[in-house]
Amino acid sequence: MKMEKLEIREVNSQNIDDLINLCIPSDKKNDPLFVEGMKAKKKWATQAIEKYGSIAKLAYLNSKPVGLIQYQPDQEERLVKISCIVVPEKENLRKGIGKSLLKALIEDAKKRKLTFNNDVPLALLTWAFRVPRRYPQHKFYQRMKFKKVKEDNPFLLYYPLKKGYVHHPKEEKFTPQEEDRGKALIFYDPSCPFSIYFSEKIKESILEVAPDIPIRIINKFEEPEETKKRGQVPVCAVNRVPIESFFMDKENFQKEVKKALESCSIPR
Ligand SMILES: CC(C)(COP(=O)(O)OP(=O)(O)OC[C@H]1O[C@@H](n2cnc3c(N)ncnc32)[C@H](O)[C@@H]1OP(=O)(O)O)[C@@H](O)C(=O)NCCC(=O)NCCS
């Protein structure tokens, strides 16, 4: 059998493109919304490396990129927030790549290599969202000894790095502003290259039921003050009401948008 060589490397200015390309399905590489999403991610990654030093690790199997783990330190809460882990190709699954990526991140945190004033962060924290037809992130993290933050939520998980640490989430509310009345807001995270595509689909869906509504699209990384002043922001809010349905559930999404517009009179 051929010997396979697995290496975990830090993402830096030299290999940002590997980080970006890994997430894009081959049939989407030339789709304008994905091209824009890739550009937004590159800009985010360049700035985030400068700001935080370490933001992601890549796994290379025989020198070919095959997996990633992406994260961001939250200095205020002293947590490392993992945004995603993925090994895209079927042929590379169950070879220990995911485990090696996570192990490398835990080692870095323990060796104080992440930016926490030379201290060890309290924990790794992740919201392990699901993607259809893939082995779910939350099951992987639970196998890797992550704990649930709340017993009834299998997706919000953490891994304590300081002995005895128990994570209690900050209970933050969405605080819409007066200026948001009569408008639609879409918040996106540029660290995911799907975000531009998602934002555009949300916008189209809103305009189908409210053709005249002004729409504001907010980049959460580049406009932190716009995000922070609104507290826990949803993906989308219409007329100051957060829309809970995912945009792919178009019927319920549009129902919620219409209801939000009726909820109080819109100044013209
Ligand atoms: C989660 C994921 C990264 C795991 O990658 P991987 O390299 O295959 O994982 P590993 O080989 O390191 O497996 C670690 C452990 O996870 C568990 N596991 C992983 N895949 C599994 C599967 N299909 N069924 C059951 N257990 C599984 C096992 O306990 C495994 O240990 P074992 O092989 O010794 O039994 C991969 O399945 C994936 O990419 N899934 C999609 C994740 C996703 O949706 N990400 C967001 C995309 S934007």
The ligand as a Gaussian input file, in Angstrom:
#p B3LYP/6-31G(d) Opt

LIG

0 1
 C      -16.659000      15.998000      10.423000
 C      -15.539000      15.689000       9.440000
 C      -14.641000      16.918000       9.278000
 C      -14.723000      14.514000      10.001000
 O      -13.608000      14.336000       9.180000
 P      -12.791000      12.978000       9.097000
 O      -11.404000      13.306000       8.646000
 O      -13.507000      11.973000       8.301000
 O      -12.773000      12.526000      10.637000
 P      -11.787000      11.510000      11.351000
 O      -11.319000      10.473000      10.382000
 O      -10.721000      12.281000      12.056000
 O      -12.761000      10.843000      12.393000
 C      -12.783000      11.132000      13.774000
 C      -13.934000      10.398000      14.438000
 O      -15.182000      10.990000      14.075000
 C      -16.188000       9.951000      14.005000
 N      -16.675000       9.867000      12.597000
 C      -16.223000      10.567000      11.530000
 N      -16.949000      10.283000      10.432000
 C      -17.867000       9.370000      10.805000
 C      -18.908000       8.690000      10.139000
 N      -19.143000       8.896000       8.827000
 N      -19.692000       7.836000      10.842000
 C      -19.487000       7.624000      12.163000
 N      -18.493000       8.251000      12.867000
 C      -17.705000       9.098000      12.197000
 C      -15.508000       8.681000      14.408000
 O      -15.638000       8.565000      15.810000
 C      -14.070000       8.962000      14.019000
 O      -13.138000       8.182000      14.714000
 P      -12.801000       6.688000      14.141000
 O      -12.629000       6.790000      12.648000
 O      -11.540000       6.358000      14.885000
 O      -13.968000       5.847000      14.510000
 C      -16.112000      15.253000       8.041000
 O      -16.973000      14.178000       8.201000
 C      -16.867000      16.378000       7.327000
 O      -16.273000      17.201000       6.621000
 N      -18.215000      16.432000       7.509000
 C      -18.996000      17.577000       7.050000
 C      -18.842000      18.696000       8.074000
 C      -19.558000      19.970000       7.685000
 O      -20.717000      19.969000       7.348000
 N      -18.816000      21.092000       7.753000
 C      -19.305000      22.371000       7.405000
 C      -19.196000      22.554000       5.960000
 S      -19.322000      24.210000       5.460000

